[in-house]
Amino acid sequence: MIREERSVLLSLLTLIGFSFLIFLEFGTFIYPFPLNEVAFLIVSSQFMWWHFSDHRLHLITVVLSAIFGLLASTFFWSFFLDHDTWELLYHGIWLDVFKLSNLIGTLIWMSFSLRTLIKEDIKRSWTILFPCLLIFGSIPYDPVLETIALSGMAIVSIIWKPQAPLHLLWVLLAGLQLLKMAMMWFI
């Protein structure tokens, strides 16, 4: 197992292990989905540290998208703001702007993957079109469409491996999103 696979697997297993400990202590399975953005930012920053010389623009886009994803999280802001300021932020436009920036960054990231697939083999490039359209369709923020799109990108990344080993970031993002949606659906 290469270090990138270990990093992705370790971040997913850490959050699942934390959920299991909560299950043992309280008797209910609670996945810590507010930590998804933090975990993705840490792992993408680690990938940036390892592969910056080879994939500068690609990794800058991924890390910026991860930062905007973290800034769109109300959980993140609850640590730094008092209740009244947090309420103003929650009912204001800034969280939506950060989420929109995150989705646009994800679309740009997808376009880098699409460009890589087109360079390698034009016949493969159609497989990424469906997830791109779903992400574009989720811009009013539909978490179900976003989950399907990220899962599609993870599947395409596992099969074609665009810009390997950076394709593992798609797997991580899809895994985190799937665990988040599973937590929301089953509880």
VENNOR-V800465 format. One line per field, one symbol per residue. ss: DSSP state (H for helix, E for strand, - for the rest). phi: phi as a letter, one per 40 degrees, with the letter a starting at -180 (. if undefined). burial: b if it has 9 or more other ideal C-beta (glycine too) atoms within 8 Angstrom, else e. Layout:
ss=???
phi=???
burial=???
This chain:
ss=--HHHHHHHHHHHHHHHHHHHHHHHH------HHHHHHHHHHHHHHHHHHH----HHHHHHHHHHHHHHHH--HHHHH----HHHHHHHHH--HHHHHHHHHHHHHHHHHHHHHHHHHHH-HHHHHHHHHHHHHHHHHHH--HHHHHHHHHHHHHHHHHH-------HHHHHHHHHHHHHHHHHHH-
phi=.ccccccccccccccccccccccccbgbcbcccccdccccccccccccccbcccbdcccccccccccccccccccccccbbcccccccccccccccccccccccccccccccccccccccacccccccccccccccccccgbccccccccccccccccccfcfdccccccccccccccccccccccb
burial=eeebbbbbbebbebbbebbbebbeeeeebbbbbebbbbbbbbbbbbbbeebbeebeebbbbbbbbbbbbbebbbebbeeebeeeebeebeeeeebbebbbbbbebbbbbbbbbbebbbeeeeebbebbbebbebbeebeebebebbbbbbbbbbebbeebebbebbbbbbbbbbbbbbbbbbbbeee
